[in-house]
Structure formats: C-alpha cells, structure tokens
Amino acid sequence: MSWPADVARVSIYGAGQLGSGVASLLRQRGEHAVDGPFGRDERERALGSGADVVLIATTTRLADVVDDIRRAVRAGSNVLVSAEETANPYLVDPALAAEVHDGAVAAGVTVLGAGLNPGLVFDALVLTVLGAAADDVDVSVSRTVDISGFGTPVLRRIGVGLTPTEFDEGVRAGEVLGHAGFPQSISIVGRARGIAVPSIEPSLAAVVTSEPLTLRDGREIAAGRTAGVDQTYRATRDGRTWYEARFRGHVDPASVGWALADVITLTRDGEVVQELTARPCFPAQSGSQHVLANSIDRVLAARPGWLNVADLPPAAWSGSAAS
Ligand SMILES: NC(=O)c1ccc[n+]([C@@H]2O[C@H](COP(=O)([O-])OP(=O)(O)OC[C@H]3O[C@@H](n4cnc5c(N)ncnc54)[C@H](OP(=O)(O)O)[C@@H]3O)[C@@H](O)[C@H]2O)c1
C-alpha cells in the first residue's frame, strides 16, 4: 500500500505484546503508515529505515535498548521507547543519557521513554493534578493492577512464578525488579517540585499464593509460588516523605481481596487534602498501548533531544474522525 507523503511512517521494533498491540491499534485507525512489528532478526529493517517515528518495545533497562535508540537516531528517526528506565535515563547513566541527547539534538529528532507506568499514572497525571494544588502538599500514589496479561518474561522480571527463595535471590541479583520505573516517575515529579535528585527508599515484597492459580491463557502458578508483588518507593526531603508510590500487582487480585484502582492522594501534615481515584485502574496492556500510540504525534511535534513526559503535552489522539 502506498501512503500520501504527509502521512507519518512508524516502524515498530519488538514483536511482543506491546509492539504487536500498538501496531494493531495504529493499523485500525489508519492514520499512520505502520511497518512491523519486527523481531530481533529484522533489527536493521526496524531501526534503520529512517521512519518518522521508531517505537522500541522490547525490554526494560537502558543498557539493553541504548544501541537500538542510537541506531534509530542515526537513521534520522524520532524514537519512542517503552523501556521503563528510559523515562528518565539521567537517573541510570547521566553520561550516556547526555551523549544520546546530544546525538538526538544534532540529528534534529526527539527521544521519549513513555508508557502507562512510567509515563502517566505516577508522573504525568500527578503533575497535572499538582498543577491545581497548593505548593506545600505531599503526594501519595497507589496503583493496584491485574498483571496476568503480561507475558512470561515480564512477569519473571516483576517476580511472579518464583519460590520465595528464588524471589529473594533474584532481587539480590538485580534480576527481579518488581515493576520498574518508579525512580524515573518520582524524579520527573521531583524536578517540577525543585528536587533534582530525589532520595528514594524502595521496598519490594513478594505475594505468595496459597492456592494454585490458572491464568486466562492457561499458564499455571503453583501454591507456594509468587503471584504478585507489593512495592513501595518513598521519596524523602529533610526527613519528610514528599512522594510515596505504591504498586500492587497480582495475577489474580481478587484472590487476595485487592480492588483495582489508581489513587492519587494529596496530603498536608498527613491529612488528606484531595483524592483522585480511577476505578478500576487503567489497564496495564491496553493503557500502555494507547499511551504509546497517542504519543506519536506529540513526539513528531516536539523539540529535539531526549525529553521526558513533563516536557510534552499529554498523550492524545488527534483522531481524524474528530473535527
Ligand atoms: N512504560 C510502560 O508503561 C510499559 C508498559 C508496557 C510494557 N513496558 C515494557 O516494555 C517492554 C515490552 O513489553 P511487552 O509486554 O511487549 O513484552 P513481551 O511481550 O515480553 O515482548 C517483548 C518482545 O521484545 C523482544 N525482546 C526482548 N528483549 C529484546 C532485546 N534486548 N532486543 C530485541 N528484542 C528484544 C522479545 O523477543 P524474544 O521473545 O526473542 O525475547 C519479545 O518479542 C517490557 O520491558 C515491558 O516491561 C513498559
């Protein structure tokens, strides 16, 4: 199919759930020319074509995606990345982030790490709410989500399907992360509050199932293995918690009595000032797919460099149907 010259071309690297889901969504809308999703064996086709936007939806860590980002930037493409650490790469490796930023500026393209979390619930949405709040409020965000739809590699990285001993060993080895990207979200909010490098205390607890669980797609988790995580990140300043982020993810939240919700609470001296609830929570898979699909136009319109979601307007579908 040939497309008019003014239609943006999007190339998708990563043929897992997210890459395939965004490709389907964009094709269904028919507003962008979509190439892919491509797997590892078609890396050069995915990254080197000079598409207007390259979406990299492969994995989590900056180190594992940075060469792919560089390749797409060299080809003159704007780059959207789902890897959680890329939401603020400066926290992970400031020199590397600055190098890629400079390369993007020189090439006149934008790099953005985004998704639902990080990318919306714990950062962009919080900043929007804080826009109407008094300067002295503290923030607490809690997300309780069904993670059963994630593929096995993502669940393993979160820490699901393991014995408690394997979970602890995985955490020590840096292979089990819980959900990743909270320091990135907190730093994005922190910057808006004048806190450049937040001091963050993480905690990550396994949730072990006492009953065997069968996921919708037939995967099984035996009794005595991890079926979820409960993690909290506390960002402090002068001994006070100014941002608490709590994430509870489970493959069968009802089995442990968890109700799905995203809750943003503003407090002053421990008293609730405002509370905003999304019930049920934004769904992990389709929510992330929409944030990324709805980020294509804002990335195309953005200034060059490695930006974060606080630098851009909200993800929004311009929608050819809307007039
Ligand atoms: N920010 C957010 O809100 C957000 C939301 C959703 C997902 N994510 C992240 O985005 C990533 C993709 O999610 P997903 O649900 O699509 O995962 P997935 O279903 O496991 O798919 C990942 C795909 O990428 C490939 N891949 C993995 N590592 C790669 C690498 N280093 N180079 C090239 N290809 C690689 C995998 O291929 P193989 O099968 O060959 O390994 C697989 O096809 C995950 O890390 C996830 O944590 C972030």
The ligand as an SDF file (V2000), in Angstrom:
LIG
                    3D

 48 52  0  0  0  0  0  0  0  0999 V2000
    6.3520    2.1340   30.4360 N   0  0  0  0  0  0  0  0  0  0  0  0
    5.3060    1.3170   30.4530 C   0  0  0  0  0  0  0  0  0  0  0  0
    4.2180    1.6740   30.9320 O   0  0  0  0  0  0  0  0  0  0  0  0
    5.3830   -0.0670   29.8510 C   0  0  0  0  0  0  0  0  0  0  0  0
    4.1830   -0.6920   29.5210 C   0  0  0  0  0  0  0  0  0  0  0  0
    4.2220   -1.9610   28.9520 C   0  0  0  0  0  0  0  0  0  0  0  0
    5.4600   -2.5860   28.7470 C   0  0  0  0  0  0  0  0  0  0  0  0
    6.5970   -1.9480   29.1240 N   0  0  0  0  0  0  0  0  0  0  0  0
    7.8850   -2.6090   28.9060 C   0  0  0  0  0  0  0  0  0  0  0  0
    8.0750   -2.7760   27.5060 O   0  0  0  0  0  0  0  0  0  0  0  0
    8.7590   -3.9970   27.2550 C   0  0  0  0  0  0  0  0  0  0  0  0
    7.9760   -4.8210   26.2430 C   0  0  0  0  0  0  0  0  0  0  0  0
    6.7400   -5.2090   26.8220 O   0  0  0  0  0  0  0  0  0  0  0  0
    5.8940   -6.4390   26.2300 P   0  0  0  0  0  0  0  0  0  0  0  0
    4.7340   -6.5760   27.1270 O   0  0  0  0  0  0  0  0  0  0  0  0
    5.7030   -6.2600   24.7870 O   0  0  0  0  0  0  0  0  0  0  0  0
    6.9130   -7.6530   26.4760 O   0  0  0  0  0  0  0  0  0  0  0  0
    6.9330   -9.0580   25.7250 P   0  0  0  0  0  0  0  0  0  0  0  0
    5.5470   -9.4800   25.3620 O   0  0  0  0  0  0  0  0  0  0  0  0
    7.8050   -9.9400   26.5610 O   0  0  0  0  0  0  0  0  0  0  0  0
    7.6700   -8.7510   24.3360 O   0  0  0  0  0  0  0  0  0  0  0  0
    8.9820   -8.2920   24.2570 C   0  0  0  0  0  0  0  0  0  0  0  0
    9.4760   -8.5580   22.8270 C   0  0  0  0  0  0  0  0  0  0  0  0
   10.7410   -7.9000   22.6580 O   0  0  0  0  0  0  0  0  0  0  0  0
   11.7410   -8.8710   22.3310 C   0  0  0  0  0  0  0  0  0  0  0  0
   12.9660   -8.5080   23.0440 N   0  0  0  0  0  0  0  0  0  0  0  0
   13.2190   -8.6330   24.3640 C   0  0  0  0  0  0  0  0  0  0  0  0
   14.4430   -8.1350   24.6430 N   0  0  0  0  0  0  0  0  0  0  0  0
   14.9670   -7.7250   23.4630 C   0  0  0  0  0  0  0  0  0  0  0  0
   16.1820   -7.1200   23.0960 C   0  0  0  0  0  0  0  0  0  0  0  0
   17.1410   -6.8350   24.0060 N   0  0  0  0  0  0  0  0  0  0  0  0
   16.3920   -6.8140   21.7830 N   0  0  0  0  0  0  0  0  0  0  0  0
   15.4400   -7.0870   20.8740 C   0  0  0  0  0  0  0  0  0  0  0  0
   14.2580   -7.6550   21.1540 N   0  0  0  0  0  0  0  0  0  0  0  0
   14.0270   -7.9680   22.4410 C   0  0  0  0  0  0  0  0  0  0  0  0
   11.1980  -10.2150   22.7410 C   0  0  0  0  0  0  0  0  0  0  0  0
   11.7340  -11.1490   21.8520 O   0  0  0  0  0  0  0  0  0  0  0  0
   12.2350  -12.5790   22.3530 P   0  0  0  0  0  0  0  0  0  0  0  0
   10.9700  -13.3580   22.5690 O   0  0  0  0  0  0  0  0  0  0  0  0
   13.0720  -13.0310   21.2290 O   0  0  0  0  0  0  0  0  0  0  0  0
   12.9860  -12.3610   23.6400 O   0  0  0  0  0  0  0  0  0  0  0  0
    9.6870  -10.0300   22.5440 C   0  0  0  0  0  0  0  0  0  0  0  0
    9.3050  -10.2630   21.2090 O   0  0  0  0  0  0  0  0  0  0  0  0
    8.9110   -4.6990   28.6090 C   0  0  0  0  0  0  0  0  0  0  0  0
   10.1950   -4.4860   29.1090 O   0  0  0  0  0  0  0  0  0  0  0  0
    7.8910   -4.0170   29.4960 C   0  0  0  0  0  0  0  0  0  0  0  0
    8.2980   -4.0090   30.8510 O   0  0  0  0  0  0  0  0  0  0  0  0
    6.5850   -0.7070   29.6480 C   0  0  0  0  0  0  0  0  0  0  0  0
  1  2  1  0
  2  3  2  0
  2  4  1  0
  4  5  1  0
  4 48  2  0
  5  6  2  0
  6  7  1  0
  7  8  2  0
  8  9  1  0
  8 48  1  0
  9 10  1  0
  9 46  1  0
 10 11  1  0
 11 12  1  0
 11 44  1  0
 12 13  1  0
 13 14  1  0
 14 15  2  0
 14 16  1  0
 14 17  1  0
 17 18  1  0
 18 19  2  0
 18 20  1  0
 18 21  1  0
 21 22  1  0
 22 23  1  0
 23 24  1  0
 23 42  1  0
 24 25  1  0
 25 26  1  0
 25 36  1  0
 26 27  1  0
 26 35  1  0
 27 28  2  0
 28 29  1  0
 29 30  1  0
 29 35  2  0
 30 31  1  0
 30 32  2  0
 32 33  1  0
 33 34  2  0
 34 35  1  0
 36 37  1  0
 36 42  1  0
 37 38  1  0
 38 39  2  0
 38 40  1  0
 38 41  1  0
 42 43  1  0
 44 45  1  0
 44 46  1  0
 46 47  1  0
M  CHG  2   8   1  16  -1
M  END
$$$$
